[in-house]
Amino acid sequence: MIANLASLLFAMADTTAEAAEGAVAAAPQPTDTEPATFWMPPASSTQAADVDWLFYGILGLSTICFIGITAAVVMFVMKYRHRPGHTSSPSASHNDSLEITWTIIPTIVVAIIFVLGWRGYTQLITTPKHAIEVLVTGQKWNWTYTYPNGLVDSTLHVPVDEPVRLVMKSEDVLHSFYIPAFRIKQDVMPQRYTQLWFEATEVGNYRVYCTEYCGQAHSSMDSVVVVHPPGGYEKFLDRAEELEIELSKTNPAKLGEMLYEKRGCKQCHSVDGSAGTGPTFKGSWGTQVQLADGTQVAFDENYVRDSILEPQAQVHKGFNPVMPTYQGKLKDFHITGLIQYIKSLGEGN
């Protein structure tokens, strides 16, 4: 869960509080930031070349057919339009050669497309046996990734030139996991697991999107995949949770700020007083919260903890009960960090 580890881990030679705090200064940003164009972003995975070849081939063939058919329609409309002094031409007779031609040629083209598409599809669904496995969880409105050592992060970290298998599930509604630079996309569904795999070929940070409308904050459900150079992925796993624990001891409010940015809080709760899907955190500490059942509760440590672990038990009046539970996803020192961060935003009247 440590933000910006992709570029900072290698420069850290000690485990001081200063180093830990610097490690979470900013979330990793995508490096595939070229202006949007008609074309797909540069290919950065082993599967992308076959996908591009077939996609652009079908696009080119469709363009040729569209231009040809449109030109023929315009020509026939002009040539055979109704004009004074002209009589209707007789209907064309049956033409076996023409019908055979327009049946055989498209059949051959479609068969070629099917074979190439099937070959690419089987490659996309056949995961290498030695692939690294990462659990992907989608929930309104963020992605989280659980690594083999138990670390949970909202940024996907992977090594370059090694296959990675993503086992995916949803905690609530239908989502869809999409990395444009890798040309991979897969629906993520509740109550079942789906999977996909990729092998990144270029070091860098790449965009991750949800491409299935999943509610009010769907457009902000994005993430980043960090492709590490050789050896960098292993260093990330070795140091990430250790740095989190260090920060929880030296500056828990800073840890809470990082969790606010990385674990989905930001999508619903503002820190500037503006309204969102959930109530703002600014000036909330110490106030009396009006609940949907007509009762009141103090906005204190217990309320924050209960709202994180059992969000449906005390629903804030005026807001829909859409927050998912973080039971088993946040440790006690994480919750303490979030409490300290919310406290730092100021008390209410």
Steps between C-alpha positions, in 0.01 A plus 500: 500500500797732494456761231782595265707196597572428134745790479609536864573154638833468324628827646427407861803384693350524851169450682468834673168680545609761248554234236165336575313830481667591173397168352133593521527857380312448174321224315665361186381671185461337155788555261287417194376859489512566126205707370194293411487399134290278274755222548564278800793585733843344428497124556672398824425129542573177316132453407455849360662441158253228397205703628617809307564310178150351499328816618661727243452235232125482563485879528678541166280239330187664640620841379560368148155336490332813638665730245432258214134443586437869565661597169293238314177621663575864409591401143184293453280773650645755258498272196155352547317794652162594354526754215240629249508303176667190650316173557581241766763243408397131515599305812825309482476127433642224722884485500652180642861621470431819693317321781772235531767772511334706772442184705842333471723806546330627822494143635877469452559840662278418800668159540845665508381753760352218710820295496717800592253611769476149649877470510530831681215414736655168604827681572319755716323235712790254535708613796863384527550264795776710660304827499500728807149514650331815629146520641303796360194627687259749347254693714326835481715683403860378506728207417710321761773243441609226740852365441642154576649622830162639620573867425196699382545804274287714270780507241580190296874425514646242259843402364599558139533201265325258738144364466248619759164332569219714639226320693213746527181540702247773580370590845180658371399557136635418154830669415738458206880508530678660202865589431506666154880479456489123558184442290334296775149538642288270714168533684526480879186351656363444850476145639743353250862530386625601157858517382737631236875519453760719334872541464617862497786582266573864591588651839265783595166596656181421307135589539238259635129569446162359592306478173167379639268768640487423872332800658543864587883512523569257213709752308743537791556125539845494350838373611860462386710195416870552578732280292829463690842435346666164579524455878279800578181303565668286764644809672155658504346199675784480753475864609138613455324368811807571716484866400128513576558373852781751553280786387215385728736544796657831403224687316164316501315801356727484194425131465129582525534760226666243277224247570237766425656548158570133427219291649191659345408757770570792265239388249215561746622722787642846436741684729402850387141506624339426162219248469568156355361150499587493872531776763806724500777441753583870538381634835314179583702393802316551829162581342172317554411284200134472407428138405239370257307333786450835675765454769824688555855382558823687574753519216789347697745210487233235554271646234778508241609145579143366490431684173805339340430147618117503505392793279133393479451501879502881538397666173545877487167674436470635146746250346438167334639186671747419221829479692655150495648345812876500551486214749816293450642751250640758742710423804465677834792732433339597167176597675695694762676690222170591336361619835805722557472643147131586542581663835765713328236647267349693791210471742150616428280732701 
